[in-house]
């Protein structure tokens, strides 16, 4: 069952970052939905994966990420 995972990605600065993160999440874990907010540096992901694995995908794409409250 898919769930929403909310991540803080402080170094996400531009649309290029958004595209890189979105592509990585969709390609590597088949995320159903990815929403990136450049103003808040928050990424919301709907996927059937543990938070740690989603964070790992974002880190592999070149961005530090942590679970957001």
N, C-alpha and C positions, 0 to 999 in steps of 0.2 A: 504494500500500500504506500502510495506516494505521500510525502509530507512536505511542508514548507520549511526551508532552512534559511535563516537570515544571517548574513555575514557582513562584517565590517572589513572593507578593503581600502585602507587609508591612502594608498598610492595610485588609486584609480583617478586619473586626471582628465582624460579626454575620450572622445568617441572611439578612438583607436583602441584604448584600454577596454572599453565596453565591448567592442567587437571581439577582441582577443579572448576576454573572459567568457563571453557568451558562447563563442565557437568552441572553446575548450570544454565547457560544461555540457554542451549539446553533443559534441563528438565523442568525448571520453566516457560519459556516464548516461548519455541519452536523456538529459534533463528535459522534462516536459515543458517547463517555462522558466525563463530567466529574466528578471527585471533588475536593471542597474540604475541607481540614482547618483549622478555625479555630484550633486550638491551635498548629500549626506554621506556619500561614500559607502552606501549600503547596497548589497546584492541579495535579492530574494530569489531562491531557487526552489522549484517544485521537482522533486526527484525521489526515487526509491533507493536511496543510498544513505549510509551513516554520515553524520556531520563531518567526522574526521576525513572521510574519503573525499567529500566535496571540497573541503579545505585543501587537501592534497592536490586536487586537480587545479585549483586556482594558483597554488604555490608553484606547481609545475609549469604553469603558464607565465610565471615571472612576477607574481604579486603576493605580498604577505596578506593573509586573511585570518580572521578570528571569528568565532561565533559571536553574534551580537545579541544583546539582551532583548 
